[in-house]
Amino acid sequence: MNRCQFVEDHQRRFGVKRLCDILGIARSSFYYWRRTAPARAARQAADERLAARIRKAHRDSDGTYGAPRVTAELRDEGGQNVNHKRVARIMRAIGLQGVRLRRRHRTTVPDVAAVKAPDLIGRDFTAEAPNTKYVGDITCLSV
């Protein structure tokens, strides 16, 4: 429940001005929210209709298509022209996502027969004086 809905529900008992002051919202914002309620309801209904079309296109692809391909499918079948951002938003809302096929990049292949480097400092990294122990670290940093 948002704050404007709370004001709408309790306005008869406490008044719009008092509730808006307590909740920290402008009265004009409440009245704008109330005035635009039919448009929001219409958009939600349109999104639900579009969600059904998205589910069908996603199901027809065996769950592999993501938002760009689903958008292309919806455009190919005709009807309402949709934006890929809207399709992505609705897919996120209904919990659908495409399959990501990514090849794993293996940077190092260890030689099992190679001799391991000895631990010359015995995992003791404290030094009594400067320049007596040197330790290095080879870390693979993503570029």
Secondary structure, DSSP 8 states (H G I E B T S, - for coil): --HHHHHHHHHHHH-HHHHHHHHT--HHHHHHHHHTHHHHHHHHHHHHHHHHHHHHHHHHTTT---HHHHHHHHHHT-SS---HHHHHHHHHHHT----------------TTS-----TTTT----SSTTS-----------
